[in-house]
Amino acid sequence: MGLLAKAVDEDPQNELAQFEFVWAAYGLQLHEETDFGGFARAIYAQYDRSEVSKALDRDEGWMPLKIRILYSTVTQWVNGYGSVDAGDADRTEQGKIRDYAAELDRLCDPSEVAWKGKELQHQQAVMHLLARNLLDSLKALLDPLKEGQVTAIHSHEGPPASPRLAYDHACTHMLIARRKDLIAEARQQQMEYAIEDLRYAIVTEDDKKDAQGDPCLTGLQSDPRFRKLVNSTGTSGP
């Protein structure tokens, strides 16, 4: 942390160091005490005034950082509204986050952008499904259910592609489950799907700590299956 602070002090134009400093500063906070909405705003305020935000597709050198920033911003914003009514969020900010998620999805979609660099191609492959799931999370938070819309559908067939993706799917299921316009049966089904995904996703002690403090998972804190997954004997969460 000290090295990052020194790097930013001595080279204020070093945008990678600036973003790493913000991530590190919030990373020092206890997960359950983190102001995720504030985290998202800190990232996108810096992003909007940075050269990274102005980078075009041909500027491939910027793209790994751009993808990381967009993913982190949208993820933390979703976390910030995971246990409250996102409809109360500023409309301008909602539009900004939607734009970030759409741009992330475009950059990670091989049918939209064909990157030349192998490392960037790999990052695109890793992030594609994560970006798509973020769009689903935003819909669950912000969009009204359409008449006749099916809500009790699992986010994937078979095991998820990775523990990280499984965790993100679980969060999306719980965002759907907390909707007021969802019938009880569909809500319970979404919670079941979330538990299924978390059984695949929670594999380390850090995973357990993150899940305990994750605002998107507050609806599971009293579930004995969830407490068993995180080795918790009682309820926890923000």
C-alpha positions in Angstrom: 0.0 0.0 0.0 2.8 2.4 0.9 4.5 1.7 -2.5 1.3 2.5 -4.3 0.8 5.7 -2.4 4.4 6.7 -3.2 3.9 5.8 -6.9 0.8 8.1 -7.1 2.5 10.9 -5.2 5.6 10.8 -7.5 3.8 10.2 -10.7 0.2 11.5 -10.6 -0.2 10.7 -14.3 0.3 6.9 -13.7 -3.3 5.8 -14.1 -2.6 2.2 -13.4 -1.1 3.1 -10.0 -4.0 5.5 -9.3 -6.6 2.7 -9.9 -4.6 0.2 -8.0 -4.4 2.6 -5.0 -8.2 3.0 -5.0 -8.7 -0.8 -5.1 -6.1 -1.4 -2.4 -7.6 1.3 -0.1 -11.0 -0.3 -0.2 -9.5 -3.7 0.0 -8.2 -2.9 3.4 -11.7 -2.5 4.8 -13.6 -5.4 6.2 -15.9 -6.7 3.5 -19.0 -6.4 5.6 -18.2 -2.7 6.4 -17.3 -1.7 2.9 -19.3 1.2 1.3 -19.7 -0.6 -2.1 -21.6 2.3 -3.6 -18.9 4.7 -2.6 -16.3 2.3 -4.0 -18.1 2.3 -7.3 -18.4 6.1 -7.4 -14.7 6.5 -6.5 -13.7 4.2 -9.4 -16.0 5.8 -12.0 -15.2 9.4 -11.0 -11.5 8.6 -11.6 -12.3 6.6 -14.8 -14.4 9.4 -16.3 -11.5 11.9 -16.1 -8.8 9.4 -17.2 -7.2 8.6 -20.5 -8.5 5.0 -20.2 -12.1 6.2 -20.7 -11.1 7.9 -24.0 -9.3 4.8 -25.4 -10.6 3.4 -28.6 -10.7 -0.2 -29.6 -7.5 0.2 -31.6 -5.7 1.3 -28.4 -5.3 -2.3 -27.2 -2.8 -1.4 -24.6 -5.5 0.3 -22.5 -8.1 -2.4 -22.9 -7.1 -4.8 -20.1 -7.3 -2.0 -17.6 -10.5 -0.6 -19.2 -12.2 -4.0 -18.9 -11.1 -4.4 -15.3 -12.3 -0.9 -14.4 -15.7 -1.4 -16.0 -16.2 -4.8 -14.3 -15.2 -3.5 -10.9 -17.4 -0.4 -11.2 -20.5 -2.3 -12.1 -19.9 -5.1 -9.6 -19.4 -2.7 -6.7 -22.4 -0.6 -7.7 -24.5 -3.8 -7.8 -23.1 -4.7 -4.4 -24.0 -1.3 -3.1 -27.6 -1.8 -4.0 -27.7 -5.5 -3.2 -29.7 -5.1 0.0 -31.6 -1.9 -0.7 -34.0 -0.6 -3.4 -31.9 0.3 -6.4 -34.9 2.1 -7.9 -34.0 4.9 -5.4 -30.6 5.4 -7.1 -30.1 8.5 -9.0 -31.4 8.1 -12.6 -28.4 9.6 -14.1 -26.2 7.2 -12.2 -28.4 4.3 -13.2 -27.9 5.2 -16.9 -24.1 5.6 -16.4 -23.9 2.1 -14.8 -26.0 0.6 -17.6 -23.7 2.2 -20.2 -20.6 0.8 -18.4 -22.1 -2.7 -18.3 -23.0 -2.5 -22.0 -19.6 -1.4 -23.0 -18.0 -4.1 -20.9 -20.2 -6.7 -22.6 -19.2 -5.4 -26.0 -15.5 -5.4 -25.2 -15.7 -9.0 -23.9 -17.9 -10.3 -26.8 -15.7 -12.0 -29.5 -18.5 -11.4 -32.1 -18.2 -7.7 -31.4 -14.4 -7.1 -31.1 -11.6 -9.4 -32.3 -8.5 -8.5 -30.3 -5.1 -9.1 -31.7 -3.1 -9.6 -28.5 -3.2 -13.1 -27.0 -3.4 -11.9 -23.4 -6.3 -9.7 -24.3 -8.0 -12.6 -26.1 -7.6 -14.7 -23.0 -9.1 -11.9 -20.8 -12.0 -11.5 -23.2 -12.7 -15.3 -23.0 -12.6 -15.2 -19.2 -14.7 -12.1 -18.8 -17.4 -12.8 -21.5 -19.8 -14.8 -19.3 -19.1 -12.6 -16.3 -20.0 -9.5 -18.3 -23.3 -11.1 -19.5 -24.2 -12.0 -15.9 -23.7 -8.4 -14.8 -26.3 -7.4 -17.3 -28.7 -9.9 -15.8 -27.9 -8.5 -12.3 -28.7 -5.0 -13.5 -32.0 -6.2 -15.0 -32.9 -7.9 -11.7 -32.2 -4.6 -9.8 -33.6 -2.0 -12.2 -36.1 -3.5 -14.7 -39.8 -4.2 -14.0 -40.9 -7.8 -14.6 -42.9 -8.1 -17.8 -46.3 -9.8 -17.7 -45.9 -13.5 -18.1 -42.1 -13.3 -17.7 -40.6 -16.6 -16.4 -38.4 -15.9 -13.3 -37.7 -19.4 -12.0 -35.0 -20.3 -14.5 -31.5 -21.3 -13.6 -28.8 -19.0 -14.9 -26.9 -21.9 -16.5 -27.2 -25.6 -17.5 -24.9 -28.0 -15.8 -22.0 -26.8 -13.6 -20.9 -23.2 -14.0 -17.7 -22.5 -16.0 -15.8 -21.4 -12.9 -16.1 -20.8 -9.1 -16.0 -17.0 -9.8 -18.8 -17.2 -12.3 -20.8 -19.5 -9.9 -20.5 -16.8 -7.2 -21.7 -14.1 -9.6 -24.6 -16.3 -10.6 -25.6 -16.9 -7.0 -25.6 -13.1 -6.4 -27.8 -12.6 -9.4 -30.3 -15.2 -8.2 -30.5 -13.5 -4.9 -31.1 -10.1 -6.5 -34.0 -11.7 -8.3 -35.2 -13.4 -5.1 -35.5 -10.1 -3.3 -37.8 -8.5 -5.8 -41.2 -7.5 -4.4 -43.0 -8.4 -7.6 -41.9 -12.1 -7.5 -44.3 -14.8 -6.3 -43.2 -16.8 -3.3 -42.6 -20.0 -5.2 -40.3 -18.3 -7.7 -38.5 -16.6 -4.9 -37.8 -19.8 -3.1 -36.5 -21.4 -6.4 -34.1 -18.5 -6.9 -32.7 -19.1 -3.4 -32.3 -22.8 -4.1 -30.3 -22.0 -7.3 -28.2 -19.5 -5.3 -27.3 -22.2 -2.8 -26.4 -24.7 -5.6 -24.1 -22.1 -7.1 -22.5 -21.2 -3.8 -21.7 -24.9 -3.1 -19.5 -24.7 -6.2 -18.2 -21.2 -5.6 -17.1 -21.1 -1.9 -13.8 -23.0 -1.9 -11.4 -20.9 0.2 -11.5 -19.1 3.6 -11.5 -15.8 1.8 -14.6 -16.9 -0.2 -16.3 -17.7 3.1 -15.5 -14.3 4.5 -16.7 -12.5 1.4 -19.9 -14.4 1.3 -20.7 -13.6 4.9 -20.4 -9.9 4.3 -21.8 -9.8 0.7 -24.9 -7.5 0.6 -26.2 -9.5 -2.3 -26.5 -12.6 -0.1 -28.2 -11.1 2.9 -31.3 -13.1 2.1 -29.4 -16.3 2.8 -27.8 -15.3 6.1 -30.3 -17.2 8.2 -30.3 -20.3 5.9 -28.6 -23.2 7.7 -27.2 -24.5 4.4 -25.6 -21.1 3.8 -24.2 -21.0 7.4 -22.8 -24.4 6.9 -21.0 -23.3 3.7 -19.4 -20.4 5.4 -18.9 -22.2 8.7 -21.1 -19.7 10.6 -23.1 -20.8 13.6 -25.4 -17.7 13.6 -26.7 -15.0 11.4 -24.3 -12.4 10.0 -24.1 -9.7 7.5 -24.5 -5.9 7.3 
